[in-house]
């Protein structure tokens, strides 16, 4: 075997290097009081280099006979997820100092390991490598969810996550065995060619369709699409807030890109079947998640149902499998990363305020804890409002343009059912505006005699909020960004 092929996997190779460096520092300085500061500085510095290192890879590459395929679109998506991971690491600093200082090395190792798995997922040209990447991302994520293992909610959320992940992985493997049994290969392009040949004679299509449904079910868990979403609210509530943010944006973005890439390459000849599957899942995900979000009083559970709804909007870009759809998906994920991370950064700042542990007899992640927040912490309330408006799709913020592009990508398909799904999504956008405004109402309108005390946020929190707010504002102004994403989307067509 030519081991030089590993050099074509430069982003993954660089992540493995970071893992080794973090492990070595954690091992050598395990009793040093400066371990936390050294680990934090080195990890964040190395991760800041990663997006620039990926940006230098101008040409697509492949390795191991096409098992690994790094297109320009995949590299851009890796840059987006790397930026999201850097924001998570910066945002997590106050929590690590307060509660997770003993496990700072483990936290960084697990986060980087999951990102490595996501990178492999997005650059897979073969179902075997894809599944290895999926498991590399899923198993460490369960450990991250259980970082606060002495808290009941954390242990419960981690248990539900790992059990559901195990079951969904088994279902996916079962489906892939059907695909392999029907086509005799695990390479995406070869599968598409053989499906096209078999479709002419309608041979073995039932087995293939069963395999497609089972495969989609497995990735539906990663995306927390309805009806594969039951783990989401409990896991989001139990996990530490930085982990919840990481799980809601970075993991979801990688799974969405991988799903669209595989549907466009491996199952393209079956588009007339999987489009109707997408129609059903999109309508259910957006509608059910919005209705349940209205009923929530715990903010992290609220954001869980919000993320389910956002996953449904992301899937609108997958309909039709077009170049515009791929560009819209990447743009939506980019905007979703900064808007959602801004919300979770504010939640984390409130949790780590250093002044109190409860407000009005409620935990700091309760929506009632935000009553009158504008009176005592107006800057945090304002930034939270900007992020919520972007998630709701209110102009002129970037979230409005991201929703517009996915709606256009879905409508481009041109069928009656595509227009119907877009119409349902538009109605649900109004519903989502209502429940996002419930938080704004709590911060600005609701009065309470004991609001959250005034506190000063830490430097890392301010940096994370500045990055997210800049993205929310600028990504909606810079039209050249979408044009660039549209141009690189050609590489996956």
C-alpha positions in Angstrom: 0.0 0.0 0.0 1.2 3.5 -0.8 1.2 5.3 2.6 1.8 8.6 0.8 -1.9 8.6 0.1 -2.5 9.7 3.7 -1.0 13.1 2.7 -3.9 13.6 0.4 -6.1 13.7 3.6 -4.5 16.8 4.9 -7.4 18.1 7.1 -7.8 14.7 8.7 -4.0 14.3 9.1 -3.8 17.7 10.7 -6.6 16.8 13.2 -4.8 13.7 14.1 -1.7 15.8 14.8 -3.7 18.1 17.1 -5.0 15.0 18.9 -1.5 13.8 19.5 -0.3 17.2 20.7 -3.3 17.6 23.1 -2.8 14.1 24.5 0.9 14.7 25.0 0.4 18.0 26.9 -2.4 16.5 29.0 -0.2 13.5 29.9 2.9 15.5 30.7 1.2 18.3 32.6 -1.4 16.2 34.4 -0.4 17.6 37.8 0.5 21.1 36.8 -1.7 24.0 37.8 -1.0 25.6 34.4 -2.3 22.6 32.5 -5.7 24.3 31.8 -4.2 27.5 30.4 -1.6 25.7 28.3 -4.1 23.2 26.9 -6.6 25.9 26.1 -4.1 28.2 24.4 -2.5 25.4 22.3 -5.7 23.8 21.2 -7.5 27.0 20.2 -4.4 28.2 18.4 -4.0 25.0 16.5 -7.7 24.9 15.6 -7.5 28.5 14.3 -4.9 27.3 11.8 -7.2 24.5 10.5 -9.6 26.6 8.3 -6.6 28.4 6.6 -4.9 25.0 6.1 -8.0 23.6 4.4 -8.4 26.8 2.3 -5.0 26.2 0.8 -6.3 22.9 -0.7 -7.5 24.4 -4.0 -7.6 21.1 -5.9 -9.9 18.1 -5.3 -8.1 15.0 -4.2 -8.9 11.3 -3.7 -7.1 8.4 -2.0 -7.4 4.6 -1.6 -9.0 3.9 -4.9 -11.8 6.4 -4.5 -12.8 5.5 -0.9 -11.7 9.0 0.1 -12.9 11.9 -2.1 -12.3 15.5 -1.1 -14.2 17.9 -3.4 -14.0 21.6 -3.2 -17.5 21.7 -1.7 -16.4 19.2 1.0 -13.4 21.4 1.8 -15.6 24.5 2.1 -17.9 22.6 4.4 -15.0 21.5 6.6 -13.9 25.2 6.9 -17.5 26.1 8.1 -17.5 23.3 10.6 -14.0 24.2 11.8 -15.1 27.7 12.5 -18.1 26.4 14.4 -15.8 24.2 16.5 -13.5 27.1 17.3 -16.5 29.1 18.5 -17.5 26.1 20.7 -14.0 25.8 22.2 -13.9 29.5 23.0 -17.4 29.5 24.4 -16.6 26.5 26.6 -13.8 28.2 28.5 -15.9 29.6 31.4 -17.6 26.3 31.9 -14.3 24.4 31.8 -12.9 26.7 34.5 -15.9 26.4 36.7 -17.0 22.8 36.4 -14.9 20.9 33.9 -11.4 21.9 34.9 -10.4 18.3 35.8 -11.5 17.1 32.4 -10.3 19.8 30.1 -7.9 17.4 28.3 -10.7 14.8 27.7 -13.1 17.6 26.5 -10.6 18.7 23.8 -9.7 15.2 22.8 -13.4 14.2 22.4 -14.4 17.4 20.5 -11.5 16.9 18.0 -12.2 13.2 17.6 -15.8 13.9 16.7 -14.8 16.6 14.2 -12.3 14.1 12.7 -15.2 11.6 12.2 -17.3 14.3 10.6 -14.5 15.2 8.1 -14.3 11.5 7.1 -18.0 11.3 6.6 -18.1 14.3 4.3 -15.2 13.0 2.2 -16.3 9.4 1.8 -16.7 7.8 -1.6 -17.5 4.4 -0.1 -20.1 3.3 2.5 -17.5 1.5 4.5 -15.4 4.6 5.1 -18.6 6.6 5.6 -19.7 4.3 8.4 -16.3 4.4 10.1 -16.5 8.2 10.1 -20.1 8.2 11.4 -19.1 6.0 14.4 -15.9 8.0 15.0 -18.2 11.1 15.4 -21.0 9.4 17.3 -19.2 7.5 20.1 -17.1 10.4 21.5 -20.2 12.6 21.3 -21.9 10.3 23.9 -18.9 10.9 26.2 -19.3 14.6 25.7 -22.9 14.5 26.6 -22.1 12.7 29.8 -19.3 15.1 30.9 -21.5 16.2 33.8 -22.0 12.6 34.8 -22.9 13.3 38.4 -26.0 15.2 37.3 -29.0 13.0 36.7 -30.1 14.8 33.5 -26.6 14.4 32.0 -26.4 10.6 32.6 -30.0 10.2 31.3 -29.3 12.2 28.2 -26.1 10.3 27.4 -27.8 7.0 27.9 -30.6 7.9 25.6 -28.2 9.2 23.0 -25.9 6.2 23.0 -28.8 3.7 22.9 -30.5 5.5 20.1 -27.2 5.9 18.2 -26.5 2.2 18.6 -29.9 1.2 17.3 -29.8 3.7 14.4 -26.3 2.4 13.4 -27.6 -1.1 13.4 -30.6 -0.1 11.2 -28.2 1.7 8.8 -25.9 -1.3 8.6 -28.8 -3.5 7.8 -29.9 -1.2 5.0 -26.3 -1.0 3.6 -26.3 -4.8 3.5 -29.3 -4.6 1.2 -27.6 -2.1 -1.0 -24.5 -4.2 -1.2 -26.5 -7.4 -1.8 -28.3 -5.7 -4.7 -25.4 -3.9 -6.4 -22.3 -5.9 -5.3 -20.3 -2.7 -4.4 -20.0 0.0 -1.7 -18.6 2.7 -3.9 -21.1 5.5 -4.4 -20.5 6.0 -8.2 -20.5 2.3 -8.9 -23.8 1.9 -7.0 -25.4 4.7 -9.0 -24.3 3.0 -12.3 -25.7 -0.4 -11.3 -28.9 1.1 -10.0 -29.4 2.8 -13.3 -28.9 -0.5 -15.1 -31.2 -2.4 -12.8 -33.9 0.3 -13.0 -34.3 -0.4 -16.7 -35.5 -3.9 -15.9 -37.1 -3.2 -12.5 -34.9 -6.0 -11.0 -34.1 -6.0 -7.2 -35.6 -2.5 -6.8 -37.6 -3.5 -3.7 -34.5 -4.6 -1.8 -32.7 -1.4 -2.9 -35.6 0.8 -1.8 -35.6 -1.0 1.6 -31.9 -0.4 1.9 -32.4 3.3 1.0 -35.1 3.7 3.7 -32.9 2.1 6.4 -29.9 4.2 5.4 -32.0 7.4 5.6 -33.3 6.3 9.0 -29.8 6.0 10.3 -28.8 9.5 9.2 -32.2 10.8 10.3 -31.1 10.1 13.8 -28.0 12.3 13.4 -30.1 15.1 12.0 -32.8 14.5 14.6 -35.5 14.5 11.9 -39.0 13.4 12.9 -39.7 10.6 13.6 -36.1 9.9 14.7 -36.0 12.8 17.1 -37.1 11.4 20.4 -33.6 11.5 22.0 -33.0 15.2 21.2 -34.8 17.2 23.9 -33.5 15.0 26.8 -29.9 14.9 25.4 -29.8 18.7 24.8 -31.1 19.3 28.3 -28.7 17.0 30.0 -25.5 17.8 28.1 -23.3 20.7 29.2 -24.4 23.8 27.3 -21.2 24.0 25.1 -21.7 20.4 24.1 -25.4 21.1 23.3 -24.3 23.9 21.0 -21.7 21.7 19.3 -24.2 18.8 18.9 -26.9 21.1 17.5 -24.8 22.8 14.8 -21.6 21.1 13.8 -22.9 17.5 14.0 -26.0 18.5 12.1 -24.2 20.3 9.4 -21.8 17.4 8.7 -24.8 14.9 8.6 -26.8 17.1 6.2 -23.9 17.5 3.8 -23.1 13.8 3.8 -26.7 12.9 3.2 -27.1 15.2 0.3 -23.8 14.0 -1.2 -24.7 10.4 -1.0 -28.3 10.9 -2.3 -26.8 12.8 -5.3 -24.1 10.3 -6.1 -25.1 6.8 -4.9 -28.9 7.0 -5.1 -29.4 9.6 -7.9 -31.3 7.1 -10.1 -33.8 6.6 -7.4 -34.6 10.3 -7.0 -38.3 9.8 -7.8 -38.5 7.6 -4.7 -36.4 9.5 -2.1 -37.9 12.9 -3.0 -41.3 11.7 -1.6 -39.5 10.4 1.5 -38.0 13.9 2.0 -41.4 15.6 1.5 -42.9 13.6 4.3 -40.0 14.0 6.7 -39.7 17.8 6.0 -43.3 18.5 6.7 -43.4 16.3 9.9 -40.1 17.8 11.2 -41.0 21.4 10.8 -44.6 21.2 11.9 -44.2 18.9 14.9 -41.1 20.6 16.2 -42.7 24.0 16.0 -45.8 22.9 17.8 -43.8 21.3 20.6 -41.4 24.2 20.9 -44.3 26.5 21.8 -45.0 24.3 24.9 -41.4 24.4 26.3 -40.4 26.3 29.4 -36.9 25.0 29.6 -34.6 26.9 27.2 -32.3 24.0 26.2 -35.4 21.8 25.4 -36.8 24.7 23.5 -33.6 25.0 21.4 -33.8 21.2 20.9 -37.1 21.5 19.1 -35.9 24.5 17.3 -33.0 22.5 16.0 -35.4 19.8 14.8 -37.3 22.4 12.9 -34.1 23.9 11.5 -33.1 20.4 10.3 -36.3 20.3 8.3 -35.5 23.6 6.7 -32.0 22.3 5.8 -33.6 19.3 4.1 -35.5 21.6 1.7 -32.1 22.2 0.0 -31.8 18.5 -0.6 -34.9 18.2 -2.7 -34.0 17.8 -6.4 -30.3 17.3 -5.7 -29.3 20.5 -7.6 -26.3 22.7 -7.6 -28.4 25.5 -6.1 -29.5 23.1 -3.4 -26.0 22.2 -2.4 -25.0 25.9 -2.3 -28.1 26.7 -0.3 -27.4 23.9 2.2 -23.8 25.1 2.8 -25.0 28.7 3.2 -27.8 27.7 5.6 -25.4 25.7 7.7 -23.0 28.6 7.9 -25.7 31.0 9.0 -27.1 28.5 11.4 -23.7 27.9 13.0 -23.3 31.6 14.0 -26.9 32.2 15.0 -27.4 29.1 17.0 -24.0 29.4 18.7 -24.8 33.0 19.7 -27.9 31.7 21.5 -26.0 29.0 23.3 -23.2 31.3 24.2 -25.7 33.6 25.9 -27.2 30.6 27.7 -23.8 29.5 28.8 -22.9 33.1 30.0 -26.1 33.2 32.1 -25.3 29.8 33.6 -21.8 30.8 34.5 -22.8 34.3 35.8 -21.1 33.9 39.1 -23.8 35.8 41.0 -26.5 33.2 41.6 -27.6 29.7 40.7 -31.3 30.2 40.6 -33.7 33.1 39.6 -37.3 33.2 40.7 -37.0 29.7 42.1 -36.1 28.5 38.6 -32.9 27.1 37.1 -30.8 29.4 35.0 -31.8 27.5 31.8 -35.5 28.1 32.5 -37.2 30.6 30.3 -38.5 32.4 33.5 -34.9 33.1 34.4 -34.7 35.5 31.5 -37.6 37.7 32.7 -36.4 41.3 32.7 -32.9 40.4 31.5 -32.8 43.7 29.5 -33.0 45.6 32.8 -29.8 44.1 34.2 -27.9 42.9 31.2 -29.0 44.8 28.1 -26.1 43.8 25.9 -26.7 40.1 26.4 -30.4 40.6 25.8 -29.8 42.6 22.6 -27.4 40.0 21.2 -29.8 37.2 22.1 -32.5 39.0 20.2 -30.4 39.4 17.1 -29.6 35.7 17.1 -33.3 34.7 17.6 -34.4 37.0 14.8 -31.9 35.4 12.5 -33.1 31.9 13.4 -36.7 33.1 12.8 -35.7 34.5 9.3 -36.5 38.1 10.0 -34.8 40.6 7.6 -32.2 42.1 7.3 -30.3 39.3 9.2 -28.6 36.4 7.5 -31.2 33.9 8.6 -33.8 35.5 6.2 -31.5 35.0 3.2 -30.6 31.4 4.2 -34.3 30.5 4.4 -35.0 32.3 1.1 -32.3 30.3 -0.7 -33.5 26.9 0.6 -37.1 27.8 -0.4 -35.9 28.7 -3.9 -33.8 25.5 -4.2 -36.8 23.4 -3.2 -39.2 25.3 -5.5 -36.7 24.8 -8.4 -37.7 21.2 -8.5 -41.0 22.4 -10.1 -43.5 19.7 -9.0 -46.8 20.3 -7.2 -45.5 18.5 -4.1 -42.4 20.6 -3.9 -44.5 23.8 -4.0 -46.8 22.3 -1.4 -43.9 21.5 1.0 -42.4 25.1 0.5 -45.9 26.5 1.3 -46.1 24.5 4.5 -42.6 25.6 5.4 -43.6 29.2 4.9 -46.5 28.9 7.2 -44.3 27.3 9.8 -41.9 30.2 9.6 -44.7 32.4 11.0 -45.2 29.9 13.8 -41.5 29.8 14.6 -41.5 33.6 14.8 -44.1 33.4 17.5 -42.2 31.1 19.8 -38.8 32.8 19.2 -40.6 36.1 20.3 -41.6 34.4 23.5 -38.0 34.7 24.7 -37.8 38.3 23.4 -41.0 39.1 25.3 -39.5 37.6 28.5 -36.3 39.7 28.2 -37.9 43.0 27.3 -41.6 43.1 28.4 -42.1 40.7 31.4 -41.4 42.4 34.7 -40.1 40.7 37.8 -38.9 41.9 41.2 -35.9 39.6 41.2 -34.3 39.6 37.7 -31.0 38.0 37.0 -28.3 40.2 38.7 -26.0 42.3 36.6 -22.8 40.5 35.8 -19.7 40.9 33.6 -19.2 38.2 31.0 -15.7 36.6 30.6 -13.4 37.6 27.8 -13.9 34.3 26.0 -17.6 34.7 26.1 -17.3 38.2 24.6 -15.1 36.9 21.8 -17.5 34.1 20.9 -20.4 36.5 20.9 -18.5 39.0 18.8 -17.7 36.4 16.2 -21.3 35.1 16.1 -22.8 38.6 15.9 -20.5 39.6 13.1 -21.5 36.5 11.2 -25.2 37.2 11.7 -24.9 40.7 10.3 -22.2 40.3 7.6 -23.3 37.0 6.0 -26.6 38.6 5.1 -24.8 41.5 3.4 -22.0 39.8 1.5 -23.7 38.4 -1.5 -20.4 37.3 -3.0 -20.3 34.6 -0.3 -23.3 32.7 -1.8 -21.9 33.2 -5.3 -18.7 31.5 -4.1 -20.6 28.6 -2.5 -22.6 28.2 -5.7 -19.4 28.0 -7.8 -17.8 25.4 -5.6 -21.0 23.3 -5.6 -20.2 22.3 -9.2 -17.5 19.9 -7.8 -20.2 17.6 -6.4 -22.5 17.5 -9.4 
